[in-house]
């Protein structure tokens, strides 16, 4: 599955991962503006748990305020980003696309 991980070194990064299975991802300086190494797991969580992780993320980086609009609050990333232990909000690309299309259709 494809996921978006939010606030990984201040970036939103698309990754390919299966929920519950460990994965590694690297984004180079040319593509991301800096080297970002991710290792960990995408886990399915309750909406309450997702909201806790989301709140911590927004406290740390208010630039991500738009992700408070995520409606499918099912997944988080748990692991390391550049060697730092983190828990970050994650969203399937499919859920992101649905949310995006709903927003576009509402604006029309």
Secondary structure as GFF3:
##gff-version 3
##sequence-region A 1 108
A	DSSP	beta_strand	2	8	.	.	.	ID=ss1
A	DSSP	beta_strand	11	16	.	.	.	ID=ss2
A	DSSP	beta_strand	23	27	.	.	.	ID=ss3
A	DSSP	alpha_helix	29	32	.	.	.	ID=ss4
A	DSSP	beta_strand	36	44	.	.	.	ID=ss5
A	DSSP	alpha_helix	47	60	.	.	.	ID=ss6
A	DSSP	three_ten_helix	62	69	.	.	.	ID=ss7
A	DSSP	beta_strand	75	81	.	.	.	ID=ss8
A	DSSP	beta_strand	84	92	.	.	.	ID=ss9
A	DSSP	alpha_helix	93	107	.	.	.	ID=ss10
###
